Amino acid sequence: MKKIKLVLLAVISAVMVGCGTTSVVPITGRKQNLLVSDGEVLSLSNQQYQQYMQGAKPSTNAANTAMVKRVGQNLANAVTAYLNANGLGSEVSSYAWEFNLVQDNQVNAWCMPGGKIVVYEGILPVTKDEASLAIVLGHEIAHAVAKHSAERLSNEYKNQYGTAILGSVLQGVGLGEGTQQLIALGTSLGSSLWTSGFSRKQESEADHMGLIFAAMAGYDPQVAVDFWSRMAAQGSGSGGLFSDHPSDEKRMQDIQKWMPEALKYYKGGKATTTSTGGVKATKTFHVSSKKK
């Protein structure tokens, strides 16, 4: 059995390492392995986005709709400037930013790859102001910039590869059906836990990046503390074993940890890039983040 495990690990490792491309997430510097291209993800997401918008009911509140578009575009401009200034200009063409406010009482917002963002009216009573809305939109934009959808899709492919290889190996050594089912169940549970943990990491990364993006766009990141406290009161994050979001307590701790970094990007209402590609630091204090 030990020999079987070694062969299995060798095959899976070869598949994982030999496929895809390695990229680095802006701001956090985390390396990621992607098995799908931007073109493939954008094609799928655009189809889904168009289907959703055909059935969605746009908000009839002109002022709130204009606010969502204004704050969203400010963030998009700051992110575009950051990418261009940091040698990531080739990524800019992947985004065609759209910001929509729709009639839905859910306290939620989401982003498709390529920059298609939808905000539900139900979240506005919780954001209360434009700066807090920037925290939400910054988080959603971060999902797109960090290519989290492509990464999760790649992760699913990896899980499928591993399951298929494992099944072939188990059948090949003549294990009984009951034994195979037990091993498959354990593998499925382990895969779910790993995927759940991976999702929490993505959400945390979006919190981190979203905080920075909001500060870059000139929005006080410190409002994130009160905003996430209000979200916690809504019961937004249980942080359970299979939860795909950080717990409220962990999220608040992380926001405080990232605050000094975010403040370096906050320009009190005006973000400007330096010649080296960063955003000019200031001597002010502030915070950010959120998801689906």
Backbone as CSV, one residue per row, in Angstrom:
resi,resn,N_x,N_y,N_z,CA_x,CA_y,CA_z,C_x,C_y,C_z
1,MET,0.835,-1.208,0.000,0.000,0.000,0.000,0.864,1.250,0.000
2,LYS,1.999,1.171,0.699,2.909,2.312,0.742,3.415,2.640,-0.651
3,LYS,3.700,1.583,-1.422,4.184,1.783,-2.784,3.105,2.444,-3.637
4,ILE,1.860,2.034,-3.419,0.738,2.610,-4.167,0.622,4.097,-3.873
5,LYS,0.743,4.463,-2.596,0.634,5.862,-2.217,1.735,6.692,-2.870
6,LEU,2.941,6.133,-2.911,4.060,6.851,-3.504,3.842,7.080,-4.988
7,VAL,3.330,6.047,-5.666,3.062,6.172,-7.101,1.974,7.215,-7.322
8,LEU,0.912,7.140,-6.497,-0.200,8.078,-6.607,0.276,9.513,-6.431
9,LEU,1.083,9.745,-5.403,1.577,11.088,-5.143,2.464,11.581,-6.273
10,ALA,3.262,10.687,-6.822,4.154,11.067,-7.910,3.368,11.489,-9.147
11,VAL,2.312,10.721,-9.457,1.499,11.022,-10.646,0.763,12.347,-10.461
12,ILE,0.131,12.507,-9.283,-0.617,13.739,-9.026,0.317,14.946,-9.050
13,SER,1.494,14.793,-8.439,2.445,15.900,-8.422,2.867,16.295,-9.825
14,ALA,3.063,15.291,-10.673,3.467,15.565,-12.052,2.386,16.346,-12.791
15,VAL,1.138,15.964,-12.534,0.018,16.660,-13.183,-0.054,18.105,-12.712
16,MET,0.059,18.301,-11.375,-0.079,19.636,-10.810,1.030,20.576,-11.266
17,VAL,2.258,20.073,-11.234,3.406,20.917,-11.548,3.542,21.137,-13.043
18,GLY,3.207,20.107,-13.827,3.429,20.197,-15.260,2.414,21.006,-16.013
19,CYS,1.280,21.314,-15.394,0.208,22.032,-16.084,0.098,23.461,-15.576
20,GLY,-0.429,24.311,-16.407,-0.760,25.660,-15.996,0.414,26.612,-15.969
21,THR,0.123,27.812,-15.495,1.121,28.861,-15.393,1.146,29.397,-13.969
22,THR,2.296,29.934,-13.581,2.437,30.514,-12.253,2.441,32.025,-12.372
23,SER,1.624,32.679,-11.556,1.582,34.130,-11.546,1.651,34.621,-10.106
24,VAL,1.786,35.924,-9.942,1.884,36.527,-8.614,0.737,37.508,-8.419
25,VAL,0.054,37.391,-7.298,-1.081,38.269,-6.999,-0.564,39.654,-6.612
26,PRO,-1.074,40.720,-7.242,-0.658,42.071,-6.866,-0.949,42.351,-5.389
27,ILE,-0.203,43.243,-4.808,-0.316,43.672,-3.414,0.210,42.617,-2.447
28,THR,-0.367,41.406,-2.468,0.032,40.393,-1.486,1.288,39.636,-1.897
29,GLY,1.552,39.532,-3.196,2.734,38.816,-3.657,2.599,37.306,-3.610
30,ARG,1.397,36.801,-3.353,1.205,35.350,-3.278,1.302,34.717,-4.665
31,LYS,2.000,33.589,-4.748,2.099,32.876,-6.015,0.903,31.946,-6.184
32,GLN,0.416,31.839,-7.415,-0.717,30.971,-7.694,-0.473,30.221,-8.995
33,ASN,-1.012,29.013,-9.059,-0.890,28.186,-10.264,-2.252,28.103,-10.934
34,LEU,-2.336,28.555,-12.186,-3.600,28.589,-12.911,-3.568,27.615,-14.077
35,LEU,-4.614,26.793,-14.168,-4.720,25.823,-15.256,-5.623,26.311,-16.378
36,VAL,-6.231,27.481,-16.185,-7.115,28.038,-17.210,-6.627,29.430,-17.581
37,SER,-6.855,29.816,-18.819,-6.398,31.110,-19.302,-7.419,32.200,-18.998
38,ASP,-6.975,33.451,-19.070,-7.888,34.577,-18.877,-9.026,34.523,-19.897
39,GLY,-8.680,34.184,-21.140,-9.688,34.135,-22.189,-10.784,33.133,-21.901
40,GLU,-10.397,31.961,-21.388,-11.386,30.926,-21.076,-12.321,31.381,-19.957
41,VAL,-11.744,31.959,-18.916,-12.551,32.404,-17.776,-13.464,33.553,-18.176
42,LEU,-12.937,34.513,-18.938,-13.735,35.670,-19.337,-14.897,35.262,-20.230
43,SER,-14.671,34.291,-21.095,-15.738,33.828,-21.980,-16.897,33.247,-21.178
44,LEU,-16.568,32.412,-20.198,-17.597,31.798,-19.360,-18.306,32.842,-18.499
45,SER,-17.536,33.722,-17.890,-18.122,34.698,-16.973,-18.988,35.705,-17.705
46,ASN,-18.596,36.107,-18.899,-19.410,37.061,-19.658,-20.769,36.480,-20.011
47,GLN,-20.789,35.195,-20.344,-22.055,34.535,-20.647,-22.967,34.537,-19.419
48,GLN,-22.400,34.180,-18.273,-23.186,34.125,-17.047,-23.662,35.519,-16.634
49,TYR,-22.798,36.488,-16.798,-23.144,37.855,-16.428,-24.297,38.375,-17.287
50,GLN,-24.232,38.152,-18.582,-25.302,38.604,-19.480,-26.625,37.932,-19.146
51,GLN,-26.564,36.645,-18.829,-27.782,35.928,-18.463,-28.387,36.506,-17.188
52,TYR,-27.536,36.804,-16.212,-28.034,37.366,-14.960,-28.674,38.730,-15.197
53,MET,-27.991,39.589,-15.919,-28.476,40.950,-16.115,-29.781,40.993,-16.909
54,GLN,-30.007,40.005,-17.753,-31.251,39.965,-18.520,-32.461,39.782,-17.603
55,GLY,-32.259,39.094,-16.486,-33.363,38.850,-15.561,-33.356,39.756,-14.346
56,ALA,-32.281,40.538,-14.176,-32.170,41.408,-13.000,-33.008,42.673,-13.173
57,LYS,-33.383,43.259,-12.044,-34.138,44.508,-12.065,-33.227,45.633,-11.572
58,PRO,-32.796,46.506,-12.467,-31.940,47.621,-12.056,-32.650,48.488,-11.023
59,SER,-31.889,49.061,-10.113,-32.457,49.948,-9.105,-33.112,51.153,-9.776
60,THR,-34.191,51.600,-9.195,-34.869,52.792,-9.710,-34.437,54.050,-8.950
61,ASN,-33.518,53.868,-8.001,-33.011,55.002,-7.230,-31.817,55.596,-7.981
62,ALA,-32.058,56.715,-8.643,-31.031,57.321,-9.489,-29.803,57.762,-8.692
63,ALA,-30.025,58.316,-7.502,-28.908,58.808,-6.688,-28.008,57.657,-6.237
64,ASN,-28.604,56.567,-5.764,-27.816,55.427,-5.311,-27.113,54.735,-6.477
65,THR,-27.797,54.659,-7.607,-27.183,54.062,-8.793,-25.963,54.867,-9.218
66,ALA,-26.100,56.196,-9.224,-24.985,57.063,-9.596,-23.840,56.929,-8.600
67,MET,-24.165,56.767,-7.328,-23.139,56.613,-6.297,-22.331,55.336,-6.515
68,VAL,-23.012,54.234,-6.777,-22.329,52.959,-7.005,-21.397,53.067,-8.211
69,LYS,-21.879,53.676,-9.275,-21.057,53.812,-10.477,-19.872,54.754,-10.229
70,ARG,-20.107,55.817,-9.493,-19.052,56.795,-9.219,-17.946,56.196,-8.345
71,VAL,-18.337,55.579,-7.259,-17.352,54.979,-6.358,-16.620,53.839,-7.062
72,GLY,-17.371,53.038,-7.791,-16.758,51.928,-8.517,-15.740,52.408,-9.533
73,GLN,-16.080,53.452,-10.280,-15.161,53.957,-11.297,-13.920,54.583,-10.671
74,ASN,-14.083,55.243,-9.526,-12.921,55.792,-8.825,-11.946,54.687,-8.446
75,LEU,-12.493,53.585,-7.959,-11.655,52.438,-7.597,-11.009,51.825,-8.829
76,ALA,-11.794,51.660,-9.886,-11.261,51.081,-11.119,-10.124,51.931,-11.674
77,ASN,-10.266,53.256,-11.606,-9.214,54.148,-12.090,-7.937,53.995,-11.265
78,ALA,-8.097,53.887,-9.943,-6.943,53.733,-9.067,-6.244,52.394,-9.318
79,VAL,-7.028,51.341,-9.504,-6.452,50.020,-9.755,-5.739,50.003,-11.100
80,THR,-6.346,50.605,-12.108,-5.722,50.668,-13.427,-4.398,51.415,-13.364
81,ALA,-4.375,52.539,-12.636,-3.144,53.308,-12.487,-2.074,52.488,-11.775
82,TYR,-2.501,51.742,-10.750,-1.556,50.906,-10.001,-0.963,49.810,-10.891
83,LEU,-1.811,49.136,-11.646,-1.333,48.066,-12.520,-0.375,48.608,-13.582
84,ASN,-0.746,49.718,-14.187,0.121,50.316,-15.211,1.464,50.732,-14.628
85,ALA,1.432,51.313,-13.426,2.651,51.821,-12.813,3.560,50.716,-12.288
86,ASN,3.026,49.527,-12.125,3.805,48.425,-11.568,4.114,47.335,-12.585
87,GLY,4.151,47.694,-13.860,4.535,46.742,-14.893,3.489,45.696,-15.195
88,LEU,2.234,45.980,-14.836,1.155,45.019,-15.065,0.141,45.568,-16.058
89,GLY,0.610,46.441,-16.935,-0.279,47.053,-17.908,-0.966,46.056,-18.814
90,SER,-0.329,44.914,-19.056,-0.927,43.896,-19.916,-2.195,43.323,-19.304
91,GLU,-2.342,43.458,-17.990,-3.526,42.937,-17.311,-4.742,43.856,-17.500
92,VAL,-4.464,45.127,-17.744,-5.546,46.120,-17.807,-6.573,45.778,-18.870
93,SER,-6.117,45.254,-19.996,-7.038,44.939,-21.095,-8.025,43.831,-20.738
94,SER,-7.768,43.121,-19.649,-8.667,42.035,-19.237,-9.928,42.559,-18.557
95,TYR,-9.933,43.842,-18.212,-11.046,44.385,-17.446,-11.876,45.368,-18.256
96,ALA,-13.180,45.146,-18.232,-14.145,46.083,-18.810,-15.124,46.373,-17.682
97,TRP,-14.769,47.335,-16.847,-15.481,47.556,-15.589,-16.921,48.000,-15.802
98,GLU,-17.821,47.375,-15.059,-19.227,47.761,-15.015,-19.700,47.647,-13.571
99,PHE,-20.459,48.641,-13.135,-20.947,48.659,-11.753,-22.459,48.857,-11.780
100,ASN,-23.178,47.877,-11.253,-24.637,47.870,-11.322,-25.247,47.782,-9.927
101,LEU,-26.303,48.531,-9.721,-27.094,48.434,-8.497,-28.429,47.807,-8.887
102,VAL,-28.774,46.689,-8.252,-30.002,45.989,-8.623,-30.956,45.892,-7.433
103,GLN,-32.216,45.681,-7.759,-33.251,45.553,-6.734,-33.186,44.164,-6.108
104,ASP,-32.599,44.105,-4.954,-32.501,42.853,-4.213,-32.213,43.223,-2.769
105,ASN,-32.957,42.646,-1.835,-32.816,43.002,-0.429,-31.686,42.261,0.277
106,GLN,-31.003,41.370,-0.427,-29.889,40.674,0.188,-28.768,41.658,0.528
107,VAL,-28.097,41.402,1.642,-26.939,42.219,2.037,-25.731,41.605,1.352
108,ASN,-25.519,42.005,0.089,-24.525,41.297,-0.698,-24.061,42.121,-1.894
109,ALA,-22.955,41.665,-2.490,-22.410,42.202,-3.740,-21.504,41.125,-4.296
110,TRP,-21.262,41.143,-5.596,-20.369,40.149,-6.183,-19.718,40.692,-7.438
111,CYS,-18.664,40.005,-7.852,-17.897,40.448,-9.013,-17.583,39.273,-9.917
112,MET,-17.793,39.458,-11.208,-17.404,38.466,-12.200,-15.981,38.763,-12.663
113,PRO,-15.253,37.746,-13.117,-13.946,38.012,-13.726,-14.110,39.022,-14.858
114,GLY,-13.155,39.896,-15.008,-13.255,40.903,-16.050,-13.853,42.200,-15.569
115,GLY,-14.298,42.248,-14.291,-14.733,43.509,-13.721,-16.205,43.822,-13.786
116,LYS,-17.069,42.822,-13.924,-18.512,43.041,-13.918,-19.015,42.897,-12.486
117,ILE,-19.408,44.018,-11.880,-19.759,44.023,-10.461,-21.227,44.371,-10.257
118,VAL,-21.870,43.611,-9.378,-23.274,43.833,-9.044,-23.394,44.090,-7.548
119,VAL,-24.090,45.155,-7.197,-24.348,45.507,-5.801,-25.843,45.387,-5.562
120,TYR,-26.235,44.712,-4.484,-27.646,44.604,-4.131,-28.047,45.799,-3.264
121,GLU,-29.251,46.303,-3.472,-29.721,47.443,-2.690,-29.695,47.146,-1.187
122,GLY,-29.851,45.889,-0.826,-29.897,45.517,0.579,-28.639,45.814,1.361
123,ILE,-27.515,46.024,0.686,-26.276,46.274,1.420,-26.078,47.756,1.726
124,LEU,-26.800,48.638,1.031,-26.591,50.076,1.206,-26.932,50.586,2.616
125,PRO,-27.992,50.056,3.272,-28.239,50.495,4.647,-27.108,50.106,5.598
126,VAL,-26.291,49.128,5.200,-25.172,48.696,6.038,-23.919,49.509,5.716
127,THR,-23.704,49.811,4.446,-22.530,50.625,4.101,-22.702,52.054,4.616
128,LYS,-23.887,52.632,4.450,-24.251,53.952,4.983,-23.586,55.124,4.262
129,ASP,-22.325,54.992,3.831,-21.646,56.120,3.188,-20.764,55.608,2.047
130,GLU,-20.217,56.544,1.273,-19.441,56.168,0.094,-18.142,55.462,0.467
131,ALA,-17.514,55.879,1.563,-16.253,55.252,1.957,-16.455,53.775,2.290
132,SER,-17.547,53.471,2.991,-17.821,52.068,3.323,-18.213,51.280,2.075
133,LEU,-18.922,51.936,1.160,-19.229,51.291,-0.112,-17.941,50.977,-0.855
134,ALA,-16.943,51.872,-0.748,-15.648,51.639,-1.389,-14.956,50.413,-0.808
135,ILE,-15.187,50.141,0.468,-14.618,48.942,1.092,-15.213,47.701,0.439
136,VAL,-16.528,47.732,0.223,-17.211,46.602,-0.416,-16.742,46.427,-1.855
137,LEU,-16.761,47.518,-2.610,-16.368,47.430,-4.020,-14.889,47.101,-4.166
138,GLY,-14.065,47.608,-3.257,-12.644,47.270,-3.306,-12.425,45.781,-3.124
139,HIS,-13.188,45.198,-2.221,-13.115,43.752,-1.988,-13.514,42.985,-3.248
140,GLU,-14.608,43.407,-3.870,-15.070,42.701,-5.066,-14.086,42.866,-6.224
141,ILE,-13.557,44.070,-6.398,-12.558,44.302,-7.439,-11.334,43.440,-7.198
142,ALA,-10.978,43.268,-5.933,-9.812,42.442,-5.592,-9.987,41.008,-6.069
143,HIS,-11.205,40.484,-5.977,-11.443,39.123,-6.477,-11.091,39.018,-7.955
144,ALA,-11.439,40.054,-8.706,-11.145,40.039,-10.146,-9.655,40.191,-10.402
145,VAL,-9.021,41.147,-9.737,-7.601,41.419,-9.958,-6.739,40.226,-9.540
146,ALA,-7.139,39.543,-8.468,-6.383,38.386,-7.987,-6.725,37.107,-8.742
147,LYS,-7.636,37.203,-9.701,-8.035,36.060,-10.527,-8.496,34.878,-9.679
148,HIS,-9.284,35.174,-8.664,-9.738,34.124,-7.760,-10.644,33.109,-8.446
149,SER,-11.464,33.555,-9.391,-12.337,32.602,-10.085,-11.517,31.604,-10.890
150,ALA,-10.499,32.088,-11.587,-9.630,31.204,-12.359,-8.891,30.240,-11.442
151,GLU,-8.518,30.732,-10.278,-7.798,29.900,-9.331,-8.694,28.813,-8.749
152,ARG,-9.932,29.175,-8.447,-10.859,28.185,-7.893,-11.234,27.151,-8.947
153,LEU,-11.393,27.607,-10.188,-11.674,26.667,-11.269,-10.495,25.730,-11.467
154,SER,-9.290,26.262,-11.403,-8.084,25.440,-11.515,-8.021,24.444,-10.370
155,ASN,-8.438,24.889,-9.193,-8.442,24.030,-8.024,-9.394,22.849,-8.201
156,GLU,-10.556,23.128,-8.815,-11.517,22.057,-9.074,-10.942,21.049,-10.064
157,TYR,-10.260,21.544,-11.079,-9.623,20.650,-12.040,-8.612,19.746,-11.334
158,LYS,-7.836,20.328,-10.442,-6.830,19.553,-9.709,-7.494,18.469,-8.870
159,ASN,-8.606,18.821,-8.219,-9.328,17.834,-7.418,-9.848,16.693,-8.280
160,GLN,-10.345,17.043,-9.478,-10.844,16.016,-10.398,-9.721,15.105,-10.862
161,TYR,-8.571,15.696,-11.157,-7.420,14.892,-11.565,-7.073,13.894,-10.470
162,GLY,-6.993,14.421,-9.222,-6.603,13.562,-8.112,-7.592,12.441,-7.872
163,THR,-8.884,12.745,-7.926,-9.921,11.733,-7.709,-9.894,10.668,-8.796
164,ALA,-9.722,11.088,-10.047,-9.693,10.142,-11.166,-8.487,9.213,-11.054
165,ILE,-7.339,9.789,-10.717,-6.121,8.982,-10.589,-6.257,8.011,-9.425
166,LEU,-6.797,8.507,-8.300,-6.961,7.653,-7.131,-7.874,6.475,-7.445
167,GLY,-8.993,6.738,-8.131,-9.919,5.661,-8.475,-9.267,4.599,-9.327
168,SER,-8.472,5.011,-10.291,-7.786,4.066,-11.175,-6.804,3.207,-10.401
169,VAL,-6.073,3.830,-9.490,-5.077,3.091,-8.710,-5.744,2.077,-7.798
170,LEU,-6.822,2.503,-7.104,-7.500,1.599,-6.181,-8.089,0.395,-6.903
171,GLN,-8.699,0.631,-8.050,-9.265,-0.471,-8.817,-8.170,-1.395,-9.327
172,GLY,-7.051,-0.806,-9.667,-5.955,-1.592,-10.231,-5.342,-2.564,-9.247
173,VAL,-5.405,-2.267,-7.943,-4.796,-3.170,-6.963,-5.826,-4.116,-6.369
174,GLY,-7.065,-4.067,-6.843,-8.067,-5.051,-6.456,-8.623,-4.882,-5.066
175,LEU,-8.716,-3.648,-4.560,-9.317,-3.445,-3.252,-10.815,-3.693,-3.325
176,GLY,-11.389,-4.132,-2.218,-12.810,-4.397,-2.174,-13.618,-3.127,-2.347
177,GLU,-14.883,-3.278,-2.781,-15.724,-2.114,-3.039,-15.942,-1.300,-1.773
178,GLY,-16.146,-1.973,-0.636,-16.375,-1.259,0.617,-15.171,-0.423,1.007
179,THR,-13.982,-0.991,0.836,-12.755,-0.257,1.162,-12.599,0.948,0.259
180,GLN,-12.889,0.759,-1.027,-12.784,1.867,-1.977,-13.728,2.998,-1.598
181,GLN,-14.948,2.646,-1.169,-15.929,3.669,-0.818,-15.491,4.461,0.410
182,LEU,-14.917,3.756,1.406,-14.441,4.435,2.601,-13.319,5.412,2.272
183,ILE,-12.387,4.959,1.422,-11.271,5.825,1.042,-11.776,7.011,0.234
184,ALA,-12.727,6.739,-0.663,-13.284,7.821,-1.484,-13.988,8.855,-0.607
185,LEU,-14.713,8.365,0.446,-15.403,9.271,1.352,-14.407,10.145,2.091
186,GLY,-13.333,9.523,2.572,-12.303,10.286,3.280,-11.650,11.310,2.366
187,THR,-11.413,10.907,1.122,-10.808,11.821,0.154,-11.727,12.991,-0.136
188,SER,-13.043,12.702,-0.267,-14.011,13.752,-0.533,-14.068,14.750,0.609
189,LEU,-14.079,14.251,1.852,-14.120,15.130,3.011,-12.876,15.983,3.076
190,GLY,-11.716,15.354,2.853,-10.471,16.105,2.881,-10.451,17.168,1.809
191,SER,-10.979,16.824,0.640,-11.018,17.782,-0.468,-11.919,18.952,-0.124
192,SER,-13.066,18.679,0.516,-13.978,19.750,0.887,-13.344,20.696,1.898
193,LEU,-12.661,20.117,2.876,-11.996,20.938,3.872,-10.926,21.805,3.241
194,TRP,-10.153,21.199,2.343,-9.066,21.937,1.698,-9.627,23.058,0.839
195,THR,-10.703,22.757,0.102,-11.317,23.769,-0.747,-11.910,24.883,0.098
196,SER,-12.525,24.530,1.237,-13.106,25.535,2.105,-12.032,26.456,2.652
197,GLY,-10.932,25.853,3.121,-9.834,26.656,3.638,-9.262,27.559,2.568
198,PHE,-9.175,27.041,1.374,-8.647,27.806,0.250,-9.547,28.997,-0.005
199,SER,-10.857,28.816,0.063,-11.794,29.904,-0.158,-11.648,30.973,0.912
200,ARG,-11.463,30.573,2.151,-11.265,31.553,3.214,-10.005,32.370,2.964
201,LYS,-8.977,31.712,2.430,-7.739,32.429,2.115,-7.993,33.463,1.024
202,GLN,-8.799,33.097,0.043,-9.125,34.045,-1.018,-9.911,35.228,-0.465
203,GLU,-10.880,34.950,0.397,-11.676,36.021,0.975,-10.808,36.955,1.802
204,SER,-9.890,36.393,2.560,-8.994,37.206,3.358,-8.090,38.047,2.462
205,GLU,-7.636,37.449,1.375,-6.787,38.180,0.437,-7.562,39.327,-0.208
206,ALA,-8.828,39.096,-0.518,-9.660,40.154,-1.083,-9.887,41.266,-0.060
207,ASP,-10.017,40.904,1.211,-10.117,41.909,2.270,-8.873,42.797,2.266
208,HIS,-7.723,42.147,2.228,-6.435,42.847,2.259,-6.290,43.780,1.060
209,MET,-6.465,43.222,-0.134,-6.314,44.009,-1.354,-7.373,45.097,-1.462
210,GLY,-8.611,44.773,-1.073,-9.692,45.739,-1.145,-9.452,46.937,-0.253
211,LEU,-8.861,46.690,0.901,-8.511,47.775,1.815,-7.519,48.728,1.154
212,ILE,-6.512,48.152,0.509,-5.494,48.951,-0.178,-6.104,49.709,-1.349
213,PHE,-6.936,49.029,-2.140,-7.552,49.673,-3.302,-8.418,50.863,-2.891
214,ALA,-9.183,50.703,-1.808,-10.024,51.802,-1.329,-9.150,52.990,-0.936
215,ALA,-8.048,52.716,-0.245,-7.139,53.787,0.159,-6.514,54.459,-1.056
216,MET,-6.135,53.670,-2.053,-5.563,54.215,-3.282,-6.526,55.180,-3.964
217,ALA,-7.807,54.856,-3.895,-8.827,55.662,-4.560,-9.209,56.892,-3.746
218,GLY,-8.586,57.062,-2.582,-8.836,58.245,-1.778,-9.907,58.094,-0.730
219,TYR,-10.328,56.852,-0.435,-11.353,56.621,0.582,-10.687,56.188,1.885
220,ASP,-11.125,56.777,2.975,-10.545,56.495,4.285,-10.727,55.024,4.636
221,PRO,-9.651,54.251,4.693,-9.789,52.816,4.974,-10.235,52.530,6.401
222,GLN,-10.106,53.513,7.304,-10.485,53.279,8.702,-11.963,52.974,8.865
223,VAL,-12.793,53.365,7.903,-14.223,53.109,8.024,-14.524,51.620,7.989
224,ALA,-13.548,50.820,7.520,-13.762,49.377,7.427,-14.053,48.756,8.788
225,VAL,-13.469,49.329,9.838,-13.686,48.787,11.184,-15.166,48.839,11.549
226,ASP,-15.769,50.008,11.409,-17.198,50.150,11.742,-18.067,49.382,10.750
227,PHE,-17.679,49.419,9.470,-18.488,48.716,8.473,-18.553,47.225,8.780
228,TRP,-17.394,46.611,9.045,-17.405,45.170,9.292,-18.055,44.833,10.624
229,SER,-18.062,45.774,11.544,-18.811,45.570,12.786,-20.306,45.517,12.487
230,ARG,-20.750,46.396,11.592,-22.163,46.377,11.189,-22.495,45.097,10.432
231,MET,-21.562,44.641,9.592,-21.784,43.396,8.868,-21.847,42.216,9.831
232,ALA,-21.016,42.245,10.855,-21.025,41.169,11.847,-22.379,41.105,12.547
233,ALA,-22.963,42.274,12.787,-24.286,42.324,13.426,-25.362,41.735,12.531
234,GLN,-25.092,41.694,11.219,-26.020,41.099,10.264,-25.880,39.573,10.224
235,GLY,-24.873,39.055,10.958,-24.617,37.616,10.919,-23.950,37.211,9.624
236,SER,-23.002,38.035,9.112,-22.411,37.818,7.798,-21.378,36.719,7.756
237,GLY,-20.762,36.412,8.885,-19.669,35.441,8.809,-19.591,34.557,10.030
238,SER,-20.019,33.311,9.917,-19.979,32.386,11.051,-18.590,31.834,11.268
239,GLY,-17.809,31.714,10.192,-16.457,31.204,10.319,-16.413,29.740,10.700
240,GLY,-17.452,28.976,10.426,-17.482,27.557,10.754,-16.475,26.756,9.953
241,LEU,-16.381,25.479,10.257,-15.372,24.624,9.639,-15.451,24.641,8.128
242,PHE,-16.664,24.639,7.580,-16.833,24.603,6.136,-17.169,25.989,5.561
243,SER,-17.048,27.019,6.374,-17.352,28.365,5.899,-16.308,28.823,4.892
244,ASP,-16.766,29.555,3.868,-15.814,30.076,2.890,-15.466,31.530,3.171
245,HIS,-15.824,32.025,4.361,-15.447,33.372,4.763,-14.717,33.311,6.103
246,PRO,-13.812,34.257,6.346,-13.168,34.307,7.659,-14.211,34.620,8.726
247,SER,-13.945,34.225,9.960,-14.855,34.590,11.044,-14.806,36.104,11.224
248,ASP,-15.846,36.648,11.839,-15.879,38.091,12.074,-14.679,38.535,12.911
249,GLU,-14.355,37.756,13.929,-13.234,38.102,14.800,-11.917,38.101,14.034
250,LYS,-11.705,37.059,13.212,-10.463,36.972,12.436,-10.379,38.118,11.437
251,ARG,-11.490,38.441,10.814,-11.509,39.521,9.824,-11.123,40.849,10.478
252,MET,-11.672,41.150,11.631,-11.365,42.398,12.313,-9.903,42.444,12.749
253,GLN,-9.381,41.324,13.207,-7.970,41.268,13.598,-7.064,41.542,12.400
254,ASP,-7.417,40.946,11.265,-6.609,41.141,10.062,-6.663,42.587,9.579
255,ILE,-7.835,43.196,9.652,-7.976,44.589,9.226,-7.047,45.488,10.037
256,GLN,-6.998,45.250,11.342,-6.111,46.033,12.190,-4.652,45.771,11.829
257,LYS,-4.354,44.559,11.487,-2.978,44.204,11.114,-2.554,44.891,9.818
258,TRP,-3.496,44.997,8.863,-3.171,45.600,7.562,-3.275,47.122,7.566
259,MET,-3.803,47.695,8.656,-4.053,49.126,8.683,-2.836,49.979,8.383
260,PRO,-1.686,49.737,9.023,-0.517,50.572,8.737,-0.141,50.560,7.255
261,GLU,-0.268,49.398,6.619,0.039,49.310,5.187,-0.958,50.140,4.382
262,ALA,-2.239,50.043,4.727,-3.268,50.777,3.983,-3.064,52.284,4.108
263,LEU,-2.645,52.716,5.281,-2.478,54.143,5.502,-1.377,54.732,4.631
264,LYS,-0.442,53.901,4.225,0.626,54.387,3.355,0.090,54.787,1.985
265,TYR,-1.066,54.231,1.633,-1.652,54.505,0.321,-2.735,55.577,0.369
266,TYR,-3.167,55.927,1.576,-4.272,56.874,1.700,-3.776,58.305,1.554
267,LYS,-4.401,59.050,0.648,-3.960,60.414,0.357,-5.052,61.413,0.696
268,GLY,-5.905,61.090,1.624,-6.919,62.029,2.058,-7.835,62.528,0.963
269,GLY,-8.211,61.620,0.054,-9.122,61.998,-1.014,-8.480,62.097,-2.365
270,LYS,-7.160,61.855,-2.442,-6.489,61.921,-3.737,-5.352,60.926,-3.771
271,ALA,-5.412,59.968,-4.723,-4.357,58.969,-4.853,-3.492,59.314,-6.056
272,THR,-2.163,59.293,-5.891,-1.251,59.567,-6.995,-0.156,58.526,-7.017
273,THR,0.325,58.183,-8.206,1.364,57.170,-8.323,2.739,57.788,-8.340
274,THR,3.714,57.059,-7.812,5.093,57.515,-7.832,5.782,57.003,-9.080
275,SER,6.983,57.480,-9.312,7.721,57.066,-10.503,8.133,55.607,-10.437
276,THR,8.158,55.041,-9.223,8.547,53.647,-9.078,7.363,52.710,-9.151
277,GLY,6.159,53.273,-9.319,4.987,52.429,-9.513,4.118,52.269,-8.304
278,GLY,4.523,52.778,-7.142,3.675,52.670,-5.975,2.712,53.837,-5.917
279,VAL,1.991,53.925,-4.817,1.141,55.088,-4.583,1.763,55.857,-3.443
280,LYS,1.914,57.160,-3.582,2.624,57.956,-2.594,2.061,57.762,-1.188
281,ALA,2.964,57.559,-0.258,2.557,57.360,1.126,2.211,58.702,1.767
282,THR,1.385,58.651,2.792,1.038,59.853,3.540,1.156,59.557,5.020
283,LYS,0.974,60.559,5.820,1.099,60.388,7.264,-0.272,60.422,7.925
284,THR,-1.193,59.663,7.429,-2.534,59.656,7.996,-2.871,58.234,8.446
285,PHE,-3.922,58.043,9.264,-4.270,56.685,9.702,-5.668,56.219,9.311
286,HIS,-5.813,54.990,8.725,-7.079,54.439,8.159,-7.213,52.895,7.980
287,VAL,-8.396,52.033,7.098,-8.698,50.533,7.025,-9.494,49.899,5.833
288,SER,-10.017,48.342,5.600,-10.913,47.820,4.491,-11.437,46.383,4.334
289,SER,-12.629,46.015,3.382,-13.003,44.709,2.747,-14.430,44.106,2.660
290,LYS,-14.788,42.771,1.773,-16.053,41.959,1.731,-16.341,41.072,0.516
291,LYS,-17.449,40.100,0.497,-17.736,39.168,-0.615,-19.170,38.721,-0.835
292,LYS,-19.264,37.781,-1.735,-20.470,37.189,-2.234,-21.440,36.761,-1.158
